[in-house]
Amino acid sequence: MGCIPSKSRSVSKTNHKAKDTPPSQSTNKEELKIGQELFIGKRKGNIKDKYIIGNKLGSGAFGFVRVGTHKASGHKRAIKTIQKESITKDMKEHSNFFNEVDILIKADHPNIVKLYEWYEDDKYYHLVTEFVSGGELFDFIIKSRMLSEPIAAHFMKQILSAVAYCHSNNIVHRDLKPENLLLEKDSADSLLKIIDFGTSKIYDNGGKMTQKYGTAYYIAPEVLRRDYTEKCDIWSCGVILYILLSGKPPFYGRTDREILERVQRGQYSMEDNEWGRISIQAKNLIKKMLQMNPSSRISAQDALKDEWITNNTLNSFRESDVQVETLTNLKAFRTEQKLQHAVLAFVSSQLISKDEAKRLAENFKRLDKNGDGKLSKEELLEAYKNQMGYDAAVEEVEKIMQQVDANNSGFIDYSEFLMASAQKDILLSKANLDNAFKAFDSDGSGKISALELKEILGSGGHGSEPMFNNLIKEVDQNGDGEIDLNEFKEMMMKLITQQ
């Protein structure tokens, strides 16, 4: 029985269509574009003003990762600190850093680590992300030696779901390996998160890439030839699945050179004793992923539909497991004002508790039958027709799409689902509303002005001054042209009383 090698060796939304609005609402044709990316940006000031910096979690060539406690919410987060001097000397690394920021701002998937914000000071860049406490999948494999097929499929489905999401958004990771896969808990049923998008790239659809990135055991042969597409990620997934089932890599050697020579030949074996207990379906999926010709290699989306994945994960995602409360909240979601919607998006993306987010993520994945990281009308219909019958469900799903699909993508994105399905009295707690108000009231005056709204909601220069003035007028009861804390809370509490 083999074992996984010690730590791997490195080789080096859209425009929005305006929805119909009642005559009583503003006739301003501008639409406020609401999404989690609104609130993920570069912050001013010293990071220590907002975070209590704790223990170091790890370090690398260009910086280190520490745990930080968000002072306002008390939530733990991971802070990745990069030495500016070290990456400004290397333009490739400098570019990689900003690529990672751009990609994590856009990423909206339960199996991709979430970026909250980032800071820059004289010496460092600081990326603030989710704190994922269950350790690396690498360490879980070491401890377990080999995983049963249902457990391996549980992890593989999550990896493929995130990869399929990335590829559908023209993002290639280029360094998938068990060290870059973190678990929410040290358990076989854990939620998994892909991290470290430092070597990732947003690529042209159909375009080829030439830069050599990756890690010896997991790198695809065409990357070594410097002529590859996003299918290089699928090769890495095949290597990971091989390791999950056997406890050792398919391409092994005493040196990087030996490993890479075997990768280039693409020769591996599934004849050892440990493979005698592995199903033919699992072996077939590995073969589809480790096709030498990338054009013949299975896609992430097709791999999610593979019989080995579906047969081994059915019990984990039964419809009956979706909590009725979540479906009820989703059905009841309503906002009367754009600013209400924006504040909800802020709270659900920045302040939601870890436990609540994890519970909702599990329900999201149960509803997401094809694992593509977004909910279609068909998937929602499947869940609701069991509650109310087909015809009523069709009507209800149309209403949900109108209310929840804020970016008019035709799907319910993960962040939209979190916002709409969370328990409103928990989401809109006094502490969360106080912290949200402070975030919007950037100058600490005790009132939110149109200019402050533009700062936080008009990222990228979106929105004119009249639009933000109109948002103020909808909430400003005393007519002073600003929103105070009482007006802010009254606006948000309407969302609870109308449920």
C-alpha positions in Angstrom: 0.0 0.0 0.0 1.6 3.2 -1.1 1.3 6.7 0.4 1.0 10.1 -0.9 4.3 12.0 -1.4 5.2 14.6 1.1 4.4 18.2 0.3 4.3 18.6 -3.5 7.1 20.2 -5.5 6.4 23.4 -7.3 7.5 23.7 -10.9 7.5 27.1 -11.0 -21.8 39.7 -14.5 -23.0 41.0 -17.0 -25.0 44.1 -18.1 -28.3 44.1 -16.3 -31.7 44.5 -18.0 -34.0 46.8 -16.0 -37.0 45.1 -14.4 -40.4 46.7 -14.7 -41.1 49.0 -11.9 -44.4 50.3 -10.6 -45.3 54.0 -11.5 -44.8 55.0 -7.9 -41.1 54.2 -8.0 -38.5 56.5 -9.4 -38.6 57.0 -13.1 -34.8 57.2 -13.2 -33.8 54.6 -15.8 -30.5 53.8 -14.0 -30.4 50.5 -12.2 -28.2 49.9 -9.1 -26.1 46.8 -9.9 -26.2 44.6 -6.8 -23.8 41.8 -6.2 -21.3 40.6 -3.7 -18.4 42.1 -5.7 -19.7 45.6 -4.8 -18.3 45.1 -1.3 -15.0 43.4 -2.0 -12.5 46.1 -2.5 -9.4 47.8 -1.4 -9.8 49.3 2.0 -8.3 52.5 3.4 -6.3 52.7 6.6 -4.4 50.2 8.8 -5.6 46.6 8.7 -5.0 46.4 12.5 -7.7 49.0 13.0 -10.3 46.5 11.8 -8.6 43.1 12.8 -7.0 41.6 15.8 -4.0 39.8 14.2 -3.4 36.3 15.6 -1.2 33.3 15.0 0.7 32.5 11.8 -0.9 29.7 9.9 1.8 29.2 7.3 4.4 31.0 5.2 5.8 30.9 1.6 8.4 32.6 -0.6 6.6 35.9 -0.8 4.7 36.2 2.5 2.7 34.5 5.2 -0.9 33.7 6.4 -2.2 34.6 9.8 -5.6 34.3 11.5 -7.4 37.6 12.1 -10.5 38.4 14.2 -12.8 40.9 12.6 -13.3 43.4 15.4 -16.8 44.5 14.4 -18.3 41.0 14.0 -16.0 38.8 16.0 -15.6 36.4 13.0 -12.3 34.7 12.3 -10.7 35.3 8.9 -7.5 34.3 7.2 -5.1 37.2 6.3 -2.7 36.5 3.5 0.1 39.0 3.7 2.4 39.6 0.7 5.7 41.5 0.9 5.4 44.3 -1.7 9.2 44.5 -2.3 9.4 40.8 -3.1 6.8 40.8 -5.8 7.5 44.2 -7.3 10.9 42.9 -8.2 9.3 40.0 -10.1 6.6 41.3 -12.5 5.2 37.9 -13.0 4.5 37.5 -9.3 3.2 41.1 -9.2 0.8 40.2 -12.0 -0.2 36.9 -10.2 -1.2 38.8 -7.1 -3.6 41.1 -8.9 -4.9 38.2 -11.0 -5.8 36.5 -7.7 -7.5 39.5 -6.4 -9.5 40.0 -9.6 -10.6 36.4 -9.8 -11.6 36.1 -6.1 -13.7 39.3 -6.5 -15.6 37.6 -9.3 -15.8 34.1 -7.9 -19.2 33.3 -6.4 -19.2 29.6 -5.5 -19.6 27.6 -2.2 -16.4 25.6 -3.0 -14.2 28.6 -3.7 -12.6 30.5 -0.8 -14.3 33.9 -0.3 -12.4 37.1 -0.4 -13.8 39.8 1.9 -11.5 42.7 1.3 -7.8 43.7 0.8 -5.5 46.3 2.2 -2.2 48.0 1.1 0.3 49.7 3.3 3.9 50.8 2.8 5.4 47.3 3.0 2.6 44.8 2.4 -0.6 43.8 0.6 -3.1 42.0 2.8 -5.8 39.7 1.4 -8.6 38.9 3.9 -10.4 35.6 3.1 -12.5 33.0 4.8 -10.9 31.1 7.6 -11.2 27.4 6.8 -10.3 25.4 9.9 -10.5 21.7 8.9 -7.0 21.6 7.4 -5.8 20.5 3.9 -7.2 17.6 2.0 -3.6 16.6 1.7 -3.4 16.0 5.5 -6.8 14.2 5.5 -5.5 11.8 2.8 -2.2 11.2 4.8 -4.3 10.3 7.9 -6.8 8.2 6.0 -4.3 6.5 3.7 -7.0 5.7 1.1 -10.6 6.8 1.0 -13.7 4.8 0.2 -15.3 5.5 -3.1 -18.3 7.4 -1.7 -16.0 9.7 0.4 -13.7 10.2 -2.6 -16.7 11.0 -4.8 -18.0 13.5 -2.1 -14.8 15.5 -2.3 -14.4 15.0 -6.1 -17.8 16.3 -6.9 -17.1 19.5 -4.9 -13.7 20.0 -6.7 -15.3 19.4 -10.1 -18.2 21.8 -9.3 -15.8 24.6 -8.6 -13.7 23.8 -11.6 -16.8 23.7 -13.9 -17.8 27.0 -12.5 -14.4 28.5 -13.1 -14.2 27.1 -16.7 -17.7 28.4 -17.5 -16.4 31.9 -16.4 -13.1 31.5 -18.4 -11.0 31.0 -15.3 -8.3 28.4 -15.2 -6.7 27.5 -11.8 -3.4 25.9 -13.1 -2.3 24.6 -9.7 -4.9 22.2 -8.4 -3.5 19.9 -5.7 -4.6 18.6 -2.3 -2.6 21.3 -0.5 -4.8 23.9 -2.2 -8.0 22.2 -1.1 -9.1 23.1 2.4 -11.8 21.4 4.5 -14.3 23.2 6.7 -13.9 20.4 9.3 -11.6 17.4 9.7 -14.3 15.0 8.6 -15.3 12.8 5.6 -18.5 14.8 5.0 -16.8 18.2 5.1 -17.4 21.1 2.7 -14.3 21.7 0.7 -12.8 25.0 -0.5 -10.3 25.7 -3.4 -7.7 28.3 -2.4 -4.6 29.9 -3.9 -5.6 31.5 -7.2 -2.2 33.1 -7.5 -1.3 31.3 -10.7 -4.8 31.4 -12.1 -5.8 33.2 -15.3 -8.8 34.6 -17.0 -8.4 33.2 -20.5 -9.8 33.9 -23.9 -12.4 31.4 -24.9 -10.7 28.9 -27.1 -7.3 30.5 -26.6 -4.1 28.7 -25.8 -1.8 29.4 -22.9 2.0 29.1 -22.9 3.3 30.0 -19.4 4.4 27.0 -17.4 2.7 26.9 -14.0 1.9 23.9 -11.8 3.3 21.4 -9.4 5.3 18.3 -10.5 3.0 15.5 -9.5 -0.2 17.3 -10.8 1.0 19.2 -13.9 -0.5 18.3 -17.2 1.9 17.2 -20.0 0.7 19.9 -22.4 1.6 22.6 -19.8 5.2 21.2 -20.0 5.0 21.7 -23.8 3.7 25.3 -23.2 0.7 24.9 -25.3 -2.5 24.2 -23.3 -6.1 25.1 -22.5 -8.3 25.0 -19.3 -8.3 21.2 -19.7 -5.0 21.2 -17.7 -7.1 21.5 -14.6 -8.9 18.3 -15.5 -5.6 16.4 -15.7 -4.9 17.7 -12.2 -8.3 16.5 -11.0 -7.5 13.0 -12.4 -4.3 12.9 -10.5 -6.1 14.0 -7.3 -8.8 11.3 -7.8 -6.1 8.6 -8.3 -4.5 9.7 -5.0 -7.8 9.7 -3.2 -8.5 6.1 -4.1 -5.0 4.6 -3.9 -3.1 6.8 -1.5 -0.3 7.4 -4.0 0.3 9.5 -7.2 0.1 8.0 -10.7 3.4 9.7 -11.7 6.1 9.1 -9.1 9.8 9.6 -9.0 12.7 10.4 -6.7 13.3 13.8 -8.4 11.2 16.4 -10.2 12.9 15.4 -13.4 11.9 11.7 -13.0 8.3 12.8 -12.2 8.0 15.1 -15.1 9.4 12.5 -17.6 6.7 10.1 -16.5 4.1 12.9 -16.8 5.2 13.6 -20.3 4.9 9.9 -21.2 1.5 9.7 -19.5 2.2 6.2 -18.3 0.5 5.1 -15.1 -0.8 1.8 -13.7 -3.9 0.7 -11.9 -2.7 -2.9 -11.5 -1.3 -2.8 -8.0 -3.1 -4.6 -5.2 -5.0 -1.6 -3.9 -6.7 -1.2 -7.3 -8.3 -4.6 -7.0 -11.1 -3.2 -4.7 -11.7 -0.2 -6.9 -14.7 -0.2 -9.2 -14.4 -0.2 -13.0 -16.5 3.0 -13.1 -13.9 4.9 -10.9 -11.0 3.6 -13.1 -12.9 4.7 -16.2 -13.3 8.3 -14.9 -9.6 8.5 -14.1 -8.8 7.4 -17.6 -11.1 10.0 -19.0 -9.4 12.7 -17.0 -5.9 11.5 -17.7 -6.3 11.5 -21.5 -3.0 12.6 -23.1 -4.9 14.5 -25.8 -6.6 17.5 -24.1 -9.3 17.6 -26.8 -10.3 14.0 -25.9 -10.2 14.7 -22.1 -13.5 14.9 -20.4 -14.8 18.4 -19.3 -15.5 19.3 -15.7 -19.2 19.6 -16.5 -19.4 16.2 -18.1 -17.3 14.7 -15.3 -19.9 15.9 -12.8 -22.5 13.8 -14.8 -20.3 10.7 -14.9 -22.0 7.6 -13.5 -19.3 7.1 -10.8 -19.9 10.6 -9.4 -23.7 10.4 -9.5 -24.0 6.9 -8.2 -21.7 7.6 -5.2 -23.2 10.9 -4.2 -26.9 10.3 -4.5 -27.5 9.7 -0.8 -25.7 12.9 0.1 -28.1 15.1 -1.8 -31.6 13.8 -1.4 -34.3 16.4 -2.0 -35.9 15.6 1.4 -32.7 16.8 3.1 -33.3 20.4 1.9 -34.6 22.2 5.0 -38.2 23.4 4.5 -37.2 26.6 6.3 -34.7 27.5 3.5 -37.2 27.0 0.8 -39.8 29.0 2.7 -37.4 31.9 3.2 -36.4 31.8 -0.5 -40.1 31.9 -1.5 -40.9 34.8 0.9 -37.9 37.0 -0.1 -39.1 40.5 -1.1 -37.5 43.9 -1.2 -39.3 47.1 -1.9 -36.3 49.3 -2.2 -33.0 49.0 -4.0 -31.1 50.1 -0.9 -32.7 47.4 1.2 -31.5 44.9 -1.3 -28.0 46.4 -1.3 -27.8 46.3 2.5 -29.0 42.7 2.6 -26.3 41.8 0.0 -23.7 43.5 2.2 -24.7 41.7 5.4 -25.0 38.3 3.7 -21.7 38.6 2.0 -19.6 40.3 4.7 -21.3 39.6 8.1 -23.2 36.3 8.0 -22.0 33.9 10.6 -19.9 30.9 9.7 -22.4 28.4 10.9 -25.3 30.0 9.1 -23.2 30.2 5.8 -22.2 26.6 6.1 -25.8 25.4 6.7 -27.0 27.4 3.7 -24.1 26.2 1.5 -25.1 22.6 2.2 -28.7 23.3 1.2 -27.5 25.2 -1.9 -25.5 22.1 -3.0 -28.5 19.8 -2.4 -30.6 22.0 -4.7 -27.8 22.4 -7.3 -28.4 19.0 -8.9 -25.9 19.4 -11.8 -23.2 20.9 -9.5 -22.5 23.9 -11.7 -22.6 26.4 -8.8 -25.8 28.2 -9.6 -29.5 27.3 -9.4 -31.6 27.1 -12.5 -35.3 27.4 -12.8 -35.5 23.7 -13.4 -33.6 22.9 -10.2 -35.9 25.2 -8.2 -38.9 23.7 -9.8 -37.8 20.2 -8.8 -37.6 21.3 -5.2 -40.9 23.2 -5.0 -43.1 20.9 -7.0 -43.0 18.4 -4.2 -44.3 21.0 -1.8 -47.1 22.6 -3.8 -47.6 20.7 -7.1 -46.2 21.5 -10.5 -48.4 24.4 -11.7 -48.2 26.3 -8.5 -44.4 25.7 -8.4 -43.9 27.1 -11.9 -45.6 30.3 -10.8 -43.7 30.5 -7.6 -40.3 29.9 -9.2 -41.0 32.8 -11.7 -41.6 35.1 -8.7 -38.4 33.9 -7.0 -36.4 34.6 -10.1 -37.9 38.1 -10.4 -37.0 38.9 -6.8 -33.7 37.1 -6.2 -31.9 37.2 -9.5 -30.6 40.7 -9.0 -28.1 40.6 -11.9 -30.6 39.1 -14.4 -28.3 36.2 -15.2 -31.2 33.8 -15.5 -29.9 31.8 -12.5 -29.8 32.2 -8.7 -26.1 32.7 -7.9 -24.6 31.5 -4.6 -24.4 34.9 -3.0 -28.0 35.7 -4.1 -29.1 32.4 -2.5 -27.4 33.2 0.7 -29.0 36.6 0.9 -32.5 35.4 0.0 -32.7 32.1 2.0 -31.0 33.2 5.3 -33.2 33.6 8.3 -34.0 37.3 8.3 -34.2 37.9 12.0 -30.7 36.3 12.3 -29.3 38.1 9.3 -30.7 41.5 10.4 -29.6 41.3 14.0 -28.9 44.5 15.9 -25.2 43.8 15.7 -25.3 43.2 12.0 -27.3 46.3 11.3 -25.0 48.4 13.5 -22.0 47.1 11.7 -23.6 47.6 8.2 -24.5 51.2 9.1 -20.9 51.9 10.2 -19.6 50.4 6.9 -22.0 52.7 4.8 -21.3 55.7 7.1 -17.6 55.8 6.0 -16.9 59.2 7.6 -18.4 58.2 11.0 -20.7 61.2 11.1 -23.7 59.2 12.2 -25.5 59.7 8.8 -25.2 58.2 5.4 -24.9 60.7 2.5 -25.4 60.2 -1.2 -21.7 60.5 -1.7 -21.0 57.7 0.8 -23.6 55.5 -1.0 -21.7 56.2 -4.3 -18.4 55.3 -2.6 -19.6 51.9 -1.5 -22.2 51.0 -4.2 -20.8 52.8 -7.2 -17.6 50.8 -7.5 -16.0 51.3 -10.9 -17.8 54.6 -11.3 -21.3 53.1 -11.7 -24.2 55.3 -11.0 -24.9 59.0 -11.2 -25.4 61.5 -8.4 -29.2 61.7 -9.0 -29.5 58.0 -8.7 -27.9 57.9 -5.2 -29.9 61.0 -4.2 -33.1 59.1 -5.1 -32.0 56.2 -3.0 -31.6 58.6 0.0 -35.0 60.2 -0.6 -36.8 56.8 -0.4 -35.5 56.3 3.2 -34.9 59.9 4.5 -38.0 60.5 6.6 -37.0 63.8 8.2 -35.9 65.4 4.9 -32.4 66.3 5.8 -30.9 64.6 2.7 -29.1 61.9 4.7 -30.0 58.6 6.4 -29.5 58.3 10.1 -29.3 55.0 12.1 -33.0 55.0 13.0 -34.1 55.5 9.4 -31.6 52.8 8.3 -32.9 50.3 10.8 -36.5 51.1 10.2 -35.9 50.5 6.5 -34.4 47.1 7.1 -36.8 45.9 9.8 -39.6 46.2 7.3 -38.2 43.1 5.7 -38.9 41.1 8.8 -42.4 42.4 9.6 -43.5 41.8 6.0 -42.6 38.1 6.1 
